[in-house]
Amino acid sequence: MYLSCQPDAKHASQVYENKEMTVSDTLPLYASGSIKVKADQLVYPEGIRHILVEPDNDEYKFLHDPAIIYHKDALVAAWYNCPEEEIEDESCIRARRSFDGGVTWSKAEVIAEDKEKKGVFYVPVQMLSFDGDLYAFVGKMTGHDRIINTTTYRYSDKKRSWQELGETGDLFLPNCTPVKLENGNWIMSGRVASSRGQLPLVPAVLISPGDSIEKSWRLSSHRNIRKINTLKLLLL
């Protein structure tokens, strides 16, 4: 796994008539997929460094869905690993830490794995650093995209290991890092399945009860929103 780092990046946005959007003085983005840009015209942003976090190894040859967070003076990068193919035989969540801005990385640590060989696949992971604690929100599956739930884990500095706290959202697959809302709740985007064994095809979010990260979060899906809007129309 590689990281692309751009220290002290300047961000500004401006849209031009030729559909070119510039987010810095030297980095153009092209809004239309029909625009063709020659390789020698592509701009490489200044300051970006490509850093190897997880090298190839014989134990795990598949890596996907990396997440990264800054916590207590360290970069913590996590991902899910499989021995050969995606979500076959085993899928576990592993992580490494860097205390020097990504130059060197610690040995891999395990956040979640199927220790008892019950056929549970851990996919994917989202990270959160809050109030001195480091959390991982991990999807549990019975097979490829056959989601069980999202489970919360917390790192114990004392035990130097990850502790499973419990279910955060039933049938929910976490796709994005939690973000703090103005009302004090946290929101995490993802997808939800209609029932066990079904694919998680419905856009959804989990919403925390304030800063109580370790309690169950409330699920709100596209279907819920449509029902609410329909009810409002009927009431009107």
Protein Blocks (a to p, Z undefined) as FASTA:
>chain_A
ZZdddehiacdddddfkopacfbfklccdfbfkbccdfklpccdehiacddfbdcdfklm
cdehiadddeehiacddddddfkbghihiacddddddfegomaccddddfbdcfkonopa
cdddddddeehiacddddddfbehiafbdcdddddfklopacdfbjfbghiacfbdcddd
fkopacddddddfbehiacfbgcddddehjllkbccddddfklmmmmmmmmmmmZZ
